[in-house]
Amino acid sequence: MNIATMTPDTRKKLVQMACIAAWADLEIHDNERRVVYDLATQLALPGEDLEDVAGWMRSPPPDFDPYEIPHEHRAAFLEAFLEVMTADGRVDTEESETIRLLRELVI
């Protein structure tokens, strides 16, 4: 993932997408939480954005249109989404369907 070419808004949306993935099964597991916070750290989100992330760990973040993801970063979004989605060691039917839909939208 090449974060140097991402705008601050794109970086925040990437973590927002990761939070959406974590909430896909309506539960946040410790491993999912760790992956989200590791991603936020890797992307060097500023403090005010980290506060949003903390809020998104307590309740789901707002959705956004996946077509807003810059084409050059879509693979990074899908990779982060899959990493969070599988962090708890299982993928249920709803999560599987979400993964399929996201792949269709961003690739």
N, C-alpha and C positions, 0 to 999 in steps of 0.2 A: 504494500500500500504506500503510495507516494503522497504523504501529507503535505509536502512542500508546495504542491500545486493546488491544494484545496483552500478555498476561502474560509474564513472563520464561520460563516453561516453553513457551509457545506460540512465542516467538521462537527458542528453542533447537530445538524440533521442526521449525520451518521450515527452519533450516539443516541439520538432520539429514535432512530430506526432500531438500534440495538435494544433499547428499552421496550419498544413495541414487541420485539421478538421475545424478550423476557416475560412479557405479560400474555403471550399468546395462549398459554394454558391456564391463565387467570391466577397463577402463583409465581412468586419470585423465589427461586431457590438460591442458596448461598453461592453456588458455583456460577450461576447466571449473574448475580450481583457482582462477583469478583471480576468476571469477564467485562461487564459494562464499565466498572470503575477503572480497570486496567486500560481499556480502550480510551476512556476519557483522559487518562493520564498520558497515554501515548500520543494522543492528538493535541495535548497541551491546551485543553480548554481553560479559559480564564475563570476566576472565582465565581462570577455571577452565573456563568453557564453551568458550573459544577453544582451550584445551588438548585438550578432547574433539574439537573440529573438526579440529585438527591430527592427532589419532589417526585420525579418520575419513578423512583424506586418505591415510593409510598403509594402512588396511584398512577394509573396508566397515562402516558403522555398523549397529547393530541395527535391524531393522524395527520398525515400530509400526503400529497399526491406523489407517488413514486416517479411519475414522469418529470417531476421537478429535479430529480437527481441528475446532475451533469453526466452526460454520456461517458465521459472519460473516467468517471468514478463509480460507475454502476457495479463493476466487478468487486470493488472494495466494499460497497454497501452489502452486496449479496454475501460476500465472505464473512463480514461482521455479523450479519443476520444469522447465518448458519452456525457460526461459532457460539453465539449466545443460545440459539435454539437447541443446540445439542449439548450444552454445558451441564445439564442435569442428568445426562446419561440416557435419556429416552426422548423419543419423538412420537407424540400421540397423533391420532387421526387429524385433529384440527390443525396441529402444527404442520403436519405433512402437507395438508391442503394449502396452508399459508405459504409454505416454501414453494410449492408448485406455482401458485399465482404470482409470487414475487419474481420467480425466474422468468415467467412469461412477460412480466411487465418491464423488467430491467435489462434483459439480455436481447 
